[in-house]
């Protein structure tokens, strides 16, 4: 019967009518199935439709579905393409994207990876977008936010109606500095330059506030927060005889660079210098024994997806920002 149907329809794609014929049901029943209204049919009917879809290799055209339902069940994860090299070197981002993809799949949606600048031309393909709160992204969102649901990772600097999911970055700075100050008197903080990457200014603010409360001076060094920066800073400080008691690295990538170069130079960690990271990058931080502040990546991704889908499916319901706490993970570098 499958071959007969394929012979009858000369087009490259099977149709809804093909599926209905093979499953022995009406087109309207197949349509209900495709739109997730399974409570309108029995389990045997569902199984017949599933088998027909598989046998025919039927794929859903998101544009066609959007015409009938107003939705494509597709979500975009939008990250600035100018920083793609950095993002795909950053294990934290890679794991976050993986967790977003998993959460999206569990909710029966599809995920696209887009640059915020491409949202305008792709808006018919997506129901909503998860975007990192950067100034560049804010400019791009102004063109499309009236037409789709939006959730930001981190807060935009200006007041917006866009709901956000974030970790408590001020708490990260305070908690990390307090932990180091228990045993260290000179602490160097490493961060992105001000107003460059969302969350890092708040981490510096938290550390600075805690330092003032405790009466401990600290310095901040800014740069591209990659492993190379960590290696360069500790090698330079070691050569100059100006090693601090501790490096407070506002992401794990830099901390791992410092740890690796310290071992190369024969610097005892934590004997001569302590190293504290932020993120708790999966696998790597644990394997290398890095003491760090855990940002709950799985919870962050799941909360962002849940919040976005609630905006897609129930746009009339008000939602609140989600702020997740951080946790100190003690290992071997402090």
Beta strands, then each sheet from edge to edge (+ up, - down):
strand 1: 74-78
strand 2: 110-114
strand 3: 128-132
strand 4: 149-153
strand 5: 163-167
strand 6: 187-191
strand 7: 218-222
strand 8: 246-249
strand 9: 274-279
strand 10: 291-295
strand 11: 322-324
strand 12: 326-329
sheet 1: 2+ 1+ 3+ 4+ 5+ 11+
sheet 2: 7+ 6+ 8+ 9+ 10+ 12-
end
